[in-house]
């Protein structure tokens, strides 16, 4: 990449970026949201042309690549938004591209369905997914976000690529899947394949090793071997300021019960889940992909209700059958996948926030847009959403600011409980810091915060207690002071009990 520039509507996204990628090496492309990483990836993969600069592949210079020529050159990309076809099967999503490339993008010959399934099975097995006929034929839209993430990775490594670009590949993965992915990256290197790895999780970056390229405000500000950097120095290069790792949770919660869950069960998802969330408490919940943590979040927010059990909110029995029930009771839910489950990307920030309070803003048959603009503008300011106007489409914001908009939507209802499901997935270190401080301020105001995450440092820095789920069971809850990242990792991977198990039928 030589002198790559790109401008969108007068905003300079890339400013003369240059770097080399050598065979069989891993490179980490780092930077805050809005630094130009995604634009650069799209230029390399042929999704967008640069305004100027040269892309040289195996000694051949190009002014730009298109998607097909990039694939033919051996450049495979796993995008942050996955870019899967939700109505197609797993096998079609994984292996269809390879046959299209071999036919120059045309369906000029009948597809070989047996070959497609064979190729898909090989790639799926490599990333640790099932290869049963039922799974191969399953529509992607019916699968959890973490499974879809692995399917996208399988598609990226299905062919004999020379360069695999992975944009936030571990954002939705739990520890077990991350370990498998790191092994895949190591095997790709041994095969001579280059990897361009984009992540905001610096611990993973330093575990993988290799080279680093840091962008800030569209310019390359640092590059070189990771061995010459520390996590702190990389964070400084990304943000231009020093960010000290801290334990964000400092205030002690009230002992007053706020959300009491007893014997909550949904067939095939979780069973007999019992716990108490106190007023002003941040309670962390973690678990592997099949642990039931995702389904528990859906049940507590009314997205997919439980079959049995009891939920009490501020001492009163709470019936949660729909998200409308959650809103009425004061339960806000920031979902795991903000792009597919949370935001209306082409709509303004105002509409994305006000959608939770439409009834309050209705004056007869009309919406009070003046009040909606005033209220959502104030919420945006309170959460420091970086935007000149709430009329800007939310899709134009960085990942961190999009997440702040999601939080603002639920603060608008005046919640008693806020469920944050993977709140910093795909968010840079600076925005993480801002979101953590928002979370702590909300708890200090008396909200109960349920933090569901597989980011163990995030849980340890922000929670009062952490609960671990395994195969639908909440195996225990323990104070953060009794836990460490090592003990939680061991328990997640091996299910080693550390501390007392909750008593069945009683509050934990």
N, C-alpha and C positions, 0 to 999 in steps of 0.2 A: 504494500500500500504506500503510495508516494504522493504526498501533498493533497490528501483527500479533503475537499470542502463540500458543504451542503447547507443551503439556506431554505427556510420555510417561511414565507410571508414576511420577509424582512428580519427574521430571527436566525442568526448564524448557529446552526446545530453542530457543525464540524469546521475546524479552522486549521487547514493544512496538516492533517494527521498523517504521519508516516511511521511504518514499522515493517519488520520482516517476520515471516513464520517459516520455520525450518521443519523438515520431515521428522516425525517421531518424537516431537517435543510438545509439552503442554504449556500453554500461555493462559494467563488469567487477565481478562479485561475487566478492570475495576473502575468505579466512579459512582458518584451519587446519581439518583434519579434525575434525568434531565441533563446529564453530562455529555450525552452523545453516543452512548454505548449501543442502544437499540438501532439508531440510525446507521452506525458503522456496520453492524451485523447485517442489516438489510441491504447495504451496498455490496458487501462481500458475497451474500447469498443471491444477489440478482433481483431482489424485490424492489429496489430503488436504484436509480443511477446517481452518481455524484455530479455536482455542478462542475467540478474540475478535479484534476489529479489523474493518476494512472494506477490501474490494477494489473499487476504482473503475475501470471500463473505459469510456473515452469518455464520462465524465460520469455513468455509471449505477453506483450503489452496489450491491455484493453482499456478503452476509455470508459467502458461500463460492461457489466455482465447482465444477462437476463437470467431468469430462474432456471430455464432449461440448460443453458450453457454452463451455469454454475454447477448443476447436478452432473452434467457430463464431465466436468473437470474434477469431479470427486468431492465437491463441497456439499456436505449435508448439514442441515440446521434443525435444531430442536428449539423452537421459539418458546418464549415465556408463556404466551397464550395458547400453546400446544398446537394450534392450527390443525386440529383433527376434524374429520367429517362425522358429526354426531350421529347421523342416520345410517352410516355404513358400519359394517362389522369390524371386529378387531382385526381379523386377517386382512381385510381390504385396506384398512388404514395403514397397516404395517407394510404390506408388500406391493400395493398397487403402483406406487411411484416408480419402483424399479422397472416394472414392465412398461410403463409409459415412457420412461427415459430411453429404454432400448428401442422403442418405436418412434422416437423423436416427437413425443408428446401426442401422437395420434393413435386412436384405437383402430388402426388399419388392419389388424388381425385379431381373431378371437383371443380373449384372455385365457391363459391356461390356469384354470381354477385349482387343479391339483398342485401345480407348481407354486401358485400363490400361497396356498395353505402350507406347503412344505417350507417355503422361505420364511413365512410368518412364524411358524412354529420354532424354527431355529433361532430367530431373533428374540422371540418371547422367552424361550428357555434361558437365553443368555442373561436376560434382565430379571430372571426369577419369577416369571409369570406362568400360569397354567398353559398347557398346550392341548387341553381336552377339546373335542369338537364343540361342546357347548360354549366354551369360552371363546374359541375362534369365531364362532358365529354370532356372539353377543353384540348388539348395537352398542357403540361406544357411549352414547348418551345415557345408558342405564347404569354405568359404572361409576364408582367414587372417583374424586378428583386425583387422589394419589395413584390409583390404577391407571387413569388416563395419562398421568405424567410418565409412568413407566412405558406405556404403549408408545408415546411420542419418542421416548429415548430408543425403544426397540426399532422404530421406523428410521431413526437417525443412523443406526449402526447396521441396518439390514444389508446394505450394499458394501462393496469394497471401496469405501471412501478414502480419500487422501487427507481430508480435513473435516473434522466433526465440530460444529459450533454448538455449544450447550448454553442456552440462556436461562439462568436460574433453574437448573434441572432438579435441584433438591428442595425447591420451595414447598412442595406438598408431600415430601417423603418423610417417613419416620426413620429412626436410627438404623433399623435393620436394612431398609431399602437403600439408605445412604451408603452403608458399608458395601453393599453389593455394587453400587454404582462406582465407588472408588476403585474396586477391583476391576471393573470393566474398563475404566480409564487407563489403569496400569497395563491391561492386556492390549488395548489399542496402541499404546506407545510401543510395546514390544513388537507389534506387527508393522511398525513404521508409520502409523497414522498420527497426524497432528491433531491436537485438541485445543480449541479456544473456549475457555471455561469462564462464564460470567456468573458471579455470585456475590451476595452481600454478606455471606457467612465467612468471615476471615479465618475462623478456625479450620474450616474445610479447605480453604485455599492453601493454608500453610501445611496441612497434612498431605495434600497432593504434591506440592512443590512445583518447581519449574521456573518459568519466566513470568514477569508481571508487566502489564501495560496499564498505566493509570491515566484516566481522562478527567478533566475538570473544566466545565464551561466550554466544551467542544474542542479543547486543546489537549494534546498529550503533555502531561506535566512530569511524568517519570516513567522509566522502564528499566529492566535489567533482571538479573537472577533474584528470586525470592530470598535467597540466602543473605542478600545484602540489605534486606528490609526486616522490620518487625511489624506486628499488627498495629502498634501505635503509629509508626512512621507511615504505614500505608494509609491509615485513617486520616492522618494529617494531610497527606498528599491529595486524598479524595475530597476533603472538606475545606482545606486551608486553615483549619483551626484544630487545637488539641482537644480531644474527647477522652476524658478519663473514665475508665470502666468503674462503675459504682453500684452499690446496692441501693436501688431506687426505693425499696420499701423500707421506710423508717418509722412511720406512725403505727401505733398499736390499734387494732380494730376493737370495736365494741363487742361485748359478750351477748348483745341482744340478738336473738335469732331473727333473720330476715327471710331467707328462703329455706324451707325445710322439705326435704325429699325423703320419702319413706317407701321402701319396697318397690320402687319404680321398675317396671318390666315391659319390654316389647319383644315378642317372640322372634327369635333368630338374630336379635341385635344386642340386647343387654338384659340382665336379670337381677332383681332385688337390689337395685342401687339405692343406697341410703346415705345421706349426708346433710349437714347444716351449713349454710352460708350466713355469716353474721353481718350485721350492718357495719359498713366501712371496711370490710375485709376483701382482700384479693386472694381467691382460692384457685390454685392451679390444678388442672387435670391433664394428664398425659397418658399415652398408651400407643401401641403399635397400630398398624392399619386396620387389623381385624379386631381391635379391642372393644369397639362399641362406643368410643368417645365421640365420634361424629354423630352417630345416631342419638346419643344422649343430648347433644346440643340441639338437635332438631326437635326432640321431645320437649325440652324445657322452654323452647321458643314457640311451640305450637305448629312447627312446620310439618312434622310427622308425629302425631301423638302416641303416647305410651298406651299399652293395652290395659295395664293395671298399676296399682300403687297410688300414692297420695302426694300431692304437692301443696304446700301451704306457703302463702306469701303474707308476711307481717301478721301471722297468726290466723289468717283466714284461708279456708280451702280454696284452691285455684284450679279451675277447669280449663285446660289448655288443649283445644281441639283444632284451632286454626291460628295462623299468625295474627289475625285480628284480635283473638283473645289475648295474646301476648301483649299487643299494643295497649289494649284496654286496661290490662292489669299493671302496666308499667314495666314490661320486660323487653329490653332492646336486644337485638341479635345482629352482630356483625359477622356475616358468613365467611366460610373458608375461602371461597372463590369469588372475590369481589366483582370480577369481570362477567362471569356467567350467572351468578346468583344474586348479585347486589346492585350493580350500577346500571343506569340507562346511559350508555356511553355517548350517544349522540344528542342527549338532552342537556340543558344548562344545569349548572350547579344548583341553582334555585329549585328546579323541579326535582332533582335528586334528593334534596333535603326535605322539601315540603310534602313529598308523597306520603310521609308517615302522619301528617297532621291536616289532611285535606278537610276533614269535618270541621276542625277549628277555624279554618280559613274561609269556609263557605258562608256567604251572605245571601240568603235566599237561593236563587238558581245560579248565582255567580260566585266565582272565586275572587277573594280580595287580593289581587296581585300586588297592590302597593304594600299591604301588610306582609305578604309572603316575601317580597324583596327585602323589606326592612328586617324581618326576623332572620332570614337566612343569611343576610349580609352580616348581622351581628354575630351569629353562630360561627360563620367563617372567620371573622376577626378573632373571636374568642379562642378558636382552635388554630389560628395562624395558618390558614389555608393560603398558599401563595398564588393569588389571583387578583387581577385588577377589577374584576366584576363577577358577580354570581350568575351573570348571563353567559359566561364562557362555557362551552361544552365540557362536561366532566372528563371526556375522553382525551382532552388536550392537556390534562394535568399529569404530573409525575405520579408514580405509584404511591409514594408517601402522602401526597396531597389528596389523591383519590381515597385513601384509607381514612384521612381526616374527615372527608365529606361523609363517608359511611358512618363514622362516629357522630358527626353533627346531626345526621338524620335521626338517630335514636335519642340524642340529647334533647331534640325538639319535643319529644313526648313527655319529658320530665320523668325519666325512668327511676324505678327503685332498684332494679337489677340490670346489669349490662353484661351480656355474654359476648366475649371476644374470642372468635374462633380463628386461630392462626393470624393474629392481627398485624404482624410485621413480615409476612411472606412477600418476598420480592421488593422489600423496602430497604433503602440505603441506611448506613449507620447514623447519619445526621437525623433522618426522619424517624428512625427507631427511637433515638434519644427523645425526640419531641413527643412521640406517641406514648412512651413510657411515662413521661412527666404528666401528660394528660390523664393517663390511667390512675396515677397516684393522686392527682388532685381530685378526681372524681371520688375515689375511695375516701379521701379526707373529708369530703362533703357528705359522707354517709351512704353513698351507693354501695351495693354489693357487687363485686366484679368477679365473674367466673372466667378465668383465663385458660382456654383450651389450646394447647400448643405441644409440638414435639421439639421445640427449641429449648433445650434444658437450661442453658445459661439465662435465657429470657425468663423462664419460670423461677429460677433460683434468685434472680435479681429483683423480681417484682411481687412475689407471692408471700403470704403469711404461712400458708400450708399448701402442700401438694398431694394430690391423690393420684394413684396409679391404677389404670384399668387394664384388665387382661381377659380376653375372650368373654366380654360382656359383664365381667364382674369388677366392681370397685374393690380391689384387694386390700387397700389400706389408704389412710390419710395421715401424714405426719408433718410436724412443724418444719419449716425450712432449716432451722438451726440444727436439726438432726440429719440433714441430707447433704449430699454432694453430687456433683455431676457424675463422678465415677460410680457411686452407689446406685444412682438412678439408671445409668446406662446398663450396669450389670443386671439390675432387676428387669429392665425392659427386654433385654436380649435373652436372659436366662430365667426370668421370673423367680429371682431369689428373694424371699421375703426379708424385708428389713424393717423391723418395727411391728407393732401389734396390728392385727387385722380388725376391721370394724365389727362390732357386735351386730348380729342380724336383728333387724327390727328397731334398733335404737339410733339416735343421732350420733354422728361421728364428730 
